[in-house]
Amino acid sequence: MAPHFGTLFFMNYKEQVISTVFRTSWSFSRWLRLGIGLAIAYSAYRDENGLVAGFAFFLILQALSNTGCAGGQCSIPSSYKAESTKELKADKPN
């Protein structure tokens, strides 16, 4: 009996996930995201807080899939300058 297409797709996807998680190098930031995500997940489980659990799942997913800031644009550009240097004066109360 020939395997079903869905089974082949799932096995291929499963192998891709396993290779991404286990066969790529783990940097400090990846370990940090995983540790913080697991700590927050435990706290969410203990406090029965679904919103916090969602945030923990997001951090754990980032760590496992080795994703982070989109396009590497996480830092503030060094050429950033304030456009206005005017001082704001507060109104005196009546």
C-alpha positions in Angstrom: 0.0 0.0 0.0 1.4 3.4 -1.0 1.7 6.1 1.8 -0.8 8.9 1.7 0.4 12.3 0.5 -0.4 13.9 3.9 1.8 11.4 5.7 4.7 12.2 3.4 4.2 15.9 3.8 4.0 15.6 7.6 7.1 13.4 7.8 9.1 15.9 5.6 7.9 18.8 7.7 8.7 16.9 10.9 12.2 16.3 9.6 12.7 19.9 8.8 11.6 21.0 12.2 13.9 18.5 13.9 16.8 19.6 11.8 16.1 23.3 12.6 15.8 22.7 16.3 18.6 20.1 17.0 21.1 20.5 14.2 21.7 24.2 14.2 24.0 26.0 16.6 22.5 27.4 19.8 23.7 30.9 20.7 23.4 32.6 24.1 20.3 34.6 23.0 18.6 31.4 21.9 19.2 29.7 25.2 18.1 32.9 27.0 14.8 33.0 25.1 14.1 29.4 25.8 14.9 29.8 29.5 12.8 32.9 30.0 10.0 31.3 27.9 10.0 28.2 30.1 10.0 30.2 33.3 7.1 32.4 32.1 5.3 29.2 30.9 5.6 27.7 34.4 4.4 30.9 36.0 1.4 31.1 33.6 0.5 27.4 34.3 0.8 28.0 38.1 -1.4 31.1 37.9 -3.7 29.8 35.2 -3.1 32.9 33.1 -3.7 32.3 29.4 -2.4 35.6 28.1 0.9 35.1 29.8 1.0 31.6 28.5 0.6 32.9 24.9 3.7 35.2 25.5 5.7 32.3 26.8 4.7 30.1 23.8 5.9 33.0 21.6 9.3 33.1 23.3 9.7 29.3 23.2 8.7 29.2 19.5 11.3 31.9 18.8 14.0 29.9 20.5 13.1 26.6 18.9 12.8 28.1 15.4 15.9 30.3 15.8 14.0 33.5 14.9 14.3 36.9 16.5 14.1 40.4 15.3 12.7 40.8 11.8 15.5 41.7 9.4 18.0 42.3 12.2 16.7 45.8 12.8 16.5 45.6 16.6 18.8 48.4 17.5 18.3 52.2 17.3 20.3 53.7 14.4 23.4 55.5 15.6 22.6 58.4 13.3 19.4 59.1 15.2 19.0 62.8 16.2 16.2 64.6 17.7 14.6 66.9 15.2 13.5 69.5 17.7 15.5 70.9 20.5 12.9 73.3 21.8 12.1 73.3 25.5 8.5 72.7 26.4 7.3 75.1 29.0 4.6 74.1 31.4 1.6 76.3 31.9 1.3 77.9 35.3 -1.8 76.8 37.2 -4.4 79.6 37.8 
